[in-house]
């Protein structure tokens, strides 16, 4: 259900202030959401003064710098640092994205960093994505073919392959799903843009023989039609994909009985 | 173990953009329009009861609040029409590119203001 206010235990308090110790003139204030599961306290916003003269260009570099030089207790996910793995998805300056591909120069004023929106927080910037992975599992994201042969190739034309462009590149970073207000209010039932884009990817795959069953499965008031083309997903996607369009295509297939 | 994990902030921190603004306004104006149509029907049925009621309605609608309500409803209906057209086009699968959706969003917002002015100034002479 729509719940505008945060629950009592999620209200954000004022946190610590880490003053700059390097004496740099080029400082930037970075406000970071912190929550320590062992403290029993509410989440807080810690503010760090970061020396920008000795900091590479991306938001992830700022986080690494803080963790290495100012406050080692900061927790966040990261791995590849090249926008391929999707680990460092977070909310920066009010917009979801990958910290490793978001230049901090594009953010004016203080940099505000939060975990992905409307998730149960595990620690600091780490949100719990279990629900999303369960939903991903529910659409059965693997090839279902009637082909008996296990050695013979399933031929796909160039045109058929081209349909997968814009769908297979998804890295499941969850930036889109957690940017979607519909997913915030109905995340338990609505599949959300990330999972629906993947559902679409398997529906349009010419090698898959379960197209009808897949379509029937997502054709549900709550699972699919909670998308109201708000377009937060498309504007958040760090890979430049278009989940909103994929959802519209699924709706269109169902509406035109093009099954 | 008790699940005390807090919920990360969502609508409090997420940045608005044209498309999400148009979407939420579409829903709000939709609700306003349903209430407005009901009220207009009630006012119309009041007229059946006699001439005096007409005077009351006219007095109310020519007051400052009445004029504000008329202007607001004119905008709300104009916005709803344009936004609905935008959503219909999207239902056909067009206009999902970020740039296009931004442009159509702007058209809806500015178009609704222009339509409001046109309806308010010249609407009376149509009927």
Interface residues (C-beta under 8 A of the other chain):
Chain A: X4 X6 X7 X9 X10 X12 X33 X35 X37 X40 X42 X43 X91 X93 X94 X95 X112 X114 X115 X116 X117 X118 X119 X120 X121 X122 X127 X128 X179 X181 X184 X228 X229 X230 X231 X232 X234 X235 X242 X244 X245 X248 X249 X251 X252 X255
Chain B: X3 X4 X5 X6 X7 X8 X9 X10 X11 X12 X13 X14 X15 X17 X19 X20 X23 X24 X27 X87 X90 X91 X92 X93 X96 X97 X98 X101
